[in-house]
Amino acid sequence: MNECCAVADLRQYTLHPGQRDTLIELFDTYFVEGQEATGMHIAGQFRDLDDPDRFVWIRGFRDLPARAEALNSFYYGPVWRAHAAAANATMIDSDNALLLKPVRLGPGYPALDAPRTHVTGQPIIAGAVYHRGAADDGFVEYFTDHVAPVLTGTGAAPVAVFESLVAENNFPQLPLRDEVVLTWFARFPGVSAYDEHRRQLAASRIWNQQVLPELVCRSVKPMQELRLSPTARSQFR
């Protein structure tokens, strides 16, 4: 397992209209190295392609104690102090956050030393968040045995699968959503590859007659689909 990511935060920020690029410039310029200097791993930061005012990002930690230490160091440290006002001015809401642990991180998930250089093309990171009833509901096993094979067969092999880490928030200054989820992410070289996956999925009899109805039954509310464009300095791309 990637040593950085026994614990992860998935964060989705709702921003004031037109402010996303402002936050991304601040984030990519100051907050990547600023956070990683305290022991975090900033694995990915993205524009939500279906919401022009949403910024999504993932950061990892070695374990829960390391999370508390790193967050205290960053949010009471000089980098955040210098740029907090400008960053907060872009945001309507920053409380849409989930505390996660990995079910599986494939070789396509960025390691600590993965490059942050620009790559050719416009890759898409896509996935979903499933809202579950309980941590012992068998959802992980169902996803692994039945959902992932269909996704893989239609061109969306999951690169990363996370589920909720049911634990007390050890940095309560940043609220977390109190729910149990499973979320997955897959990489596509571009929009056309993603669209082809969606076409194949829509045509899949197994997906539509067996897997999707079971997912709906096992979920407490509709899933959230994610279609994300990595920023220029995102490792996950």
Solvent accessible surface area in square Angstrom, and as a share of the most:
residue,aa,sasa,rsa
1,M,167,0.75
2,N,30,0.15
3,E,127,0.57
4,C,8,0.05
5,C,0,0.00
6,A,42,0.32
7,V,6,0.03
8,A,0,0.00
9,D,0,0.00
10,L,1,0.01
11,R,1,0.00
12,Q,2,0.01
13,Y,15,0.06
14,T,50,0.29
15,L,2,0.01
16,H,77,0.34
17,P,104,0.65
18,G,70,0.67
19,Q,62,0.28
20,R,32,0.12
21,D,87,0.45
22,T,62,0.36
23,L,2,0.01
24,I,10,0.05
25,E,121,0.54
26,L,23,0.12
27,F,7,0.03
28,D,14,0.07
29,T,78,0.45
30,Y,92,0.35
31,F,6,0.03
32,V,0,0.00
33,E,89,0.40
34,G,10,0.10
35,Q,2,0.01
36,E,50,0.23
37,A,91,0.70
38,T,39,0.23
39,G,48,0.46
40,M,5,0.02
41,H,0,0.00
42,I,0,0.00
43,A,0,0.00
44,G,0,0.00
45,Q,0,0.00
46,F,0,0.00
47,R,70,0.26
48,D,6,0.03
49,L,68,0.34
50,D,96,0.50
51,D,39,0.20
52,P,98,0.62
53,D,32,0.17
54,R,57,0.21
55,F,0,0.00
56,V,0,0.00
57,W,5,0.02
58,I,1,0.00
59,R,0,0.00
60,G,0,0.00
61,F,1,0.00
62,R,147,0.54
63,D,53,0.28
64,L,46,0.23
65,P,97,0.61
66,A,11,0.08
67,R,0,0.00
68,A,22,0.17
69,E,118,0.53
70,A,2,0.02
71,L,0,0.00
72,N,62,0.32
73,S,56,0.36
74,F,6,0.03
75,Y,35,0.13
76,Y,132,0.50
77,G,7,0.07
78,P,101,0.63
79,V,48,0.28
80,W,44,0.16
81,R,164,0.60
82,A,74,0.57
83,H,39,0.17
84,A,17,0.13
85,A,83,0.64
86,A,50,0.39
87,A,0,0.00
88,N,78,0.40
89,A,69,0.54
90,T,1,0.01
91,M,30,0.14
92,I,104,0.53
93,D,54,0.28
94,S,33,0.21
95,D,67,0.35
96,N,37,0.19
97,A,0,0.00
98,L,2,0.01
99,L,12,0.06
100,L,2,0.01
101,K,75,0.32
102,P,16,0.10
103,V,52,0.30
104,R,124,0.45
105,L,32,0.16
106,G,9,0.08
107,P,139,0.87
108,G,50,0.48
109,Y,11,0.04
110,P,9,0.06
111,A,49,0.38
112,L,81,0.40
113,D,128,0.66
114,A,23,0.18
115,P,99,0.62
116,R,36,0.13
117,T,93,0.54
118,H,138,0.61
119,V,55,0.32
120,T,139,0.81
121,G,42,0.40
122,Q,149,0.66
123,P,4,0.02
124,I,5,0.02
125,I,0,0.00
126,A,2,0.02
127,G,6,0.06
128,A,3,0.02
129,V,0,0.00
130,Y,3,0.01
131,H,9,0.04
132,R,8,0.03
133,G,54,0.52
134,A,40,0.31
135,A,58,0.45
136,D,130,0.67
137,D,49,0.25
138,G,30,0.29
139,F,1,0.00
140,V,26,0.15
141,E,104,0.47
142,Y,26,0.10
143,F,3,0.01
144,T,74,0.43
145,D,90,0.47
146,H,95,0.42
147,V,0,0.00
148,A,21,0.16
149,P,70,0.44
150,V,22,0.13
151,L,1,0.01
152,T,72,0.42
153,G,62,0.59
154,T,13,0.08
155,G,50,0.48
156,A,0,0.00
157,A,53,0.41
158,P,14,0.09
159,V,24,0.14
160,A,0,0.00
161,V,6,0.04
162,F,1,0.00
163,E,27,0.12
164,S,9,0.06
165,L,36,0.18
166,V,108,0.62
167,A,42,0.33
168,E,152,0.68
169,N,32,0.16
170,N,49,0.25
171,F,3,0.01
172,P,96,0.60
173,Q,98,0.44
174,L,30,0.15
175,P,60,0.38
176,L,37,0.19
177,R,58,0.21
178,D,153,0.79
179,E,51,0.23
180,V,27,0.16
181,V,0,0.00
182,L,0,0.00
183,T,0,0.00
184,W,15,0.05
185,F,1,0.00
186,A,1,0.00
187,R,103,0.37
188,F,3,0.01
189,P,90,0.57
190,G,15,0.14
191,V,70,0.40
192,S,90,0.58
193,A,33,0.25
194,Y,25,0.10
195,D,73,0.38
196,E,66,0.30
197,H,5,0.02
198,R,89,0.32
199,R,142,0.52
200,Q,62,0.28
201,L,6,0.03
202,A,76,0.59
203,A,77,0.60
204,S,22,0.14
205,R,179,0.65
206,I,95,0.48
207,W,15,0.05
208,N,64,0.33
209,Q,123,0.54
210,Q,116,0.51
211,V,6,0.03
212,L,56,0.28
213,P,57,0.36
214,E,59,0.26
215,L,4,0.02
216,V,100,0.57
217,C,109,0.65
218,R,78,0.29
219,S,24,0.15
220,V,99,0.57
221,K,99,0.42
222,P,119,0.75
223,M,64,0.29
224,Q,39,0.18
225,E,83,0.37
226,L,3,0.01
227,R,55,0.20
228,L,0,0.00
229,S,26,0.17
230,P,12,0.07
231,T,0,0.00
232,A,62,0.48
233,R,68,0.25
234,S,0,0.00
235,Q,15,0.07
236,F,2,0.01
237,R,34,0.12
